[in-house]
Amino acid sequence: MDLNHLDITVDHITITARPGQNVLEACLSAQRDIPYFCWHPALGSVGSCRQCAVKVFNGPDDQTGQIVMACMTPVTPGMRLSIADPDATQFRDRVIEFVLTNHPHDCPVCEVGGECHLQDMTAMVKHSQRRYRFTKRTHLNQDLGPFIRHEMNRCIGCYRCTRFYRDYAGGHDFGVFGANRNIYFGRAEPGVLESEFAGNLVEVCPTGVFVDKPFSARFRRKWDMRATPSVCPHCAVGCNITVQEREGEFRRVTNRYNETLNGYFLCDRGRFGTGFLETAARLRDARRRGADDVTSAIDLPVARADLASLLKQGGVIGIGSPRASIEANFALRAVVGVSHFYAGINDHDAEILDRAVGLMRDHAMPIATLADAEHADAALILGDDPSGIAPRLALSLRQITQHANTATLDARQIPDWNDTPARIAAEGHRNPVIITTPMPTRLDDCAAMALRLSPRSVVALGFAVAHHLDDAAPSSASDPDIAAQIATILGRAKSPVIVVGGEACGSDLLLAAANIVIALRRAGSAARLSILLPEVNSLGLGLLAAKPLSAALAAIAEGAANRVIVLENDLFRRAEPEVLERKFSSVAALCVLDHIETPTTATADLAIGVGSFADSDVTYVNLEGRAQRGFKAIFSPDAPPQSWQLLRDAGIDAGRLAPGTWHNHTAMIGAITTAIPSLAGCAIVWPEAPYGDMQRPATLPHRYSGRTAVNAGVNVREPKPFAHPDSPLGTTMEGPILRPDSALVPYFWSPGWNSAQAINKFQTTIGGGLMSDSGGIILFTGSASRTSYFVVPPAQPQRDGLMFLPVTEAFGSEELSALAPAIAARMTSPMVRINPSDAALFNLTAGCHADCTIGTTTVDRVVVIDPTLPCGILGVATGFPGEPALLLPGIGTILAAAREMS
């Protein structure tokens, strides 16, 4: 007897379902169309819209049947049901008619027209007339901030928005007001939505109540935009996204489903941060500094010749970047030589990165995916707040606490998709999240325990927890009661996840977290580790095993390097300005390749604009050790060169590379995997274009319009389509349309399903699911081969003075997204958190301005009084645009500034 699937009959056709599914999910997965509104695979079922009515028959002799809601009805063996039954069909038609009574006739001017779930469902029901001839209910819209425009008159009352915002994302400033037929979804008063996941309302809403505001300013219909699969460049999670463009201009980013990574949702930094592509911050040309210290624009061939001339000289070093792709970093490494390539990160970050690489690659620690984190039954967060560093991971961790543990649901026979009963059952039986950090986190509100400790105490507690789990683990002096309590909670869990970040507490904390995982696994638990890393390709850069930025500066100071090539890196975010200016003034030439203007490009003798992630074929390695490819998404006649191609061409011209080296992307990946065995998996991340041009999946929708007339005012001849032989995707409308369950799908579409809800027809089915291969490959096995414990490192000496720790903000701390206008409008004034006792000592009050000095750098911050902070510990927001680097953690001073209160 096969317990993994069962057969049900739908309109005399047998389909296979998975035990525990509801009828709606089973039918959609079997490609049967049932209209619905309130159901969402990530949010579960509440049965509020009544649109998914089907008729279920009680046994083979029942000819009457009973109308039920498909989303609220579990499948059972031998179930017989009908979607096409006349009674069920009429029921659904009446529901859609009722839903549309107050809906405006604004489809032609609605930004969601053509990708609207309400349109799709209305067409599916075949509803074409409305009998309602009376005054429609209307509402006033609210200003919800820079990300979303509110159009409340389009609401159909499905409750999806509030269920996502409040129940799933944990927001508190958005809800439903009113009763009966007069309900309103919004805030108690107009204002910016506080959640860093508010942008998901755009895709969660089945109509156009919540509209992507930045996209509205450069709007195009879905069928008039090219769509290309890519990877979000704004943190180390590497969420899968779709980049859409029209006529060489970026338009918007939408979520691209990946079952084991970001699922259905993005953070707002990922969704709106890519707006930097169309701002004045882009470096779009090349320029050279003359003898008179004045820069002038030069053509790309001249810039390439200048770069080749520089490479012909001696004493050339290259400085890579954690936001540059594997290809670009490897190309620079190859043209300057392995021993002359430097990582471009400070010593603190380099130490953390080296330890992370060692744990993942050399010690094969089991690493948690975001799906693992979301389905864990306990979590311990050590050191850093994931909400600022990796927001999408924080959203997954929040889900641990949202539902009851599996044993409780099983005992009460409640399926996990039955949302309301599952949440009621969760009261008093929630899975625990424990947070031990120096700074408050955005997850404190859902934590079973939230401790504020100094960095030294956090490290000591981590080792002590491992020792309480297993006496064989080395211990460190810490509060034994707290350590025992945490160990007890983790010891009860079957699949806990340990999340650790070393930005505030240092790399030793990673060893403590690893010891906890080892102890739990030795006790039979399926514990996993998640290491917070700061940038999109931090781990990829770490696998190149390059020395940190300080080593490059030392080489310059010693005279071993007098020509420097900097790749996609603003070094003024990595080191103190005075140090960099002194070193750069002593070199013969400074060349910078980047796609944004930075203080480093302003200092350069030769600055060359190169392609961003959206203009290039890129490979990144995320914090899971997952290698992922993103494809060139924006095509224009004046497109900037890809970094690795420019370096290749200049290297060949300079005689540093043989002619024909890396003649295409496949050859580049082959060279990378040969030189660096740890990256061997990059060769099979995705196919490299084995098909002819007409057989490649299309990136232009089949209804793409205006391609022959859009440039008629310039040239009546139709231009030749852009060629891109390195990609497995075509650049035209021609080619097969991929199913949404393909890792290469450029946009969601299924016959009759034009909205993003098309993905819901390809959900997990038998044997792991159609969506299980969602692109990317985990480079390290994570077989947990290490069973011995790491020794406790010697404690760092206590330093006198105020200890400043970094605070990473979701909006403002990440370099690229902070340049996007929508993100800039969402940013708040940079703050410094301080204990009340310390604030009183330095005459500081809440809201006043203070000058924080760390090393030789002073920044202005708004004071936030936080009684939970340990004395002597201050948290300072970092990474804001235009600010010099703060070398944190570090000892510093704080003084009240004579400025107005915020």
Secondary structure, DSSP 8 states (H G I E B T S, - for coil): --SS-EEEEETTEEEEE-TT-BHHHHHHHTT-----SS-BTTTBB---S---EEEEESSTT-SS-EEEEGGG-B--TT-EEESS-HHHHHHHHHHHHHHTTT--S-GGG-TTTTS-HHHHHHHHHT-------S--------B--SSEEE-GGG-----HHHIIIIIIS---S-EEEEETTEEEEE-SSS-----TTGGGHHHHSSSSSEEEHHHHTT---GGGSEEEEEE--SSTT--EEEEEEETTEEEEEEE--BTTTTBT---HHHHHGGGGGGSTTB--SEEEE-TTS-EEEE-HHHHHHHHHHHHHSSSEEEE--TTS-HHHHHHHHHHH-GGGEE--S-HHHHHHHHHHHIIIIIS---B--HHHHHT-S-EEEESS-HHHH-HHHHHHHHHTTTSB-HHHHHHTT--TTBHHHHHHHHTT-B--EEEEESS--TTGGG-SEEEE--HHHHHHHHHHHHHHH-TTS---S--HHHHHHHHHHHHH-SS-EEEE--TTT-THHHHHHHHHHHHHHHTT---EEEE--SSTTHHHHHTTT-B-HHHHHHHHHTTS--EEEEES--GGGTS-HHHHHHHHTTSSEEEEEESB--HHHHH-SEEEE---GGGS-EEEE-TTSEEEEE------TT----HHHHHHHHHHHTTSS-TTTT-SHHHHHHHHHHH-GGGGGGGGSS----S-GGGS--SS-TT---TTTTTTTT-SS-------TTSSS-SSS-S----TTSTT--S--BTTB-SGGGGGGS---GGG-GGG--S-EESS-------S------------SEEEEEE--TTTSSTTGGGSHHHHHH----EEEE-HHHHHHTT--TT-EEEEEETTEEEEEEEEE-TTS-TTEEEEE---TT-----SSEEEEEEE-SS---
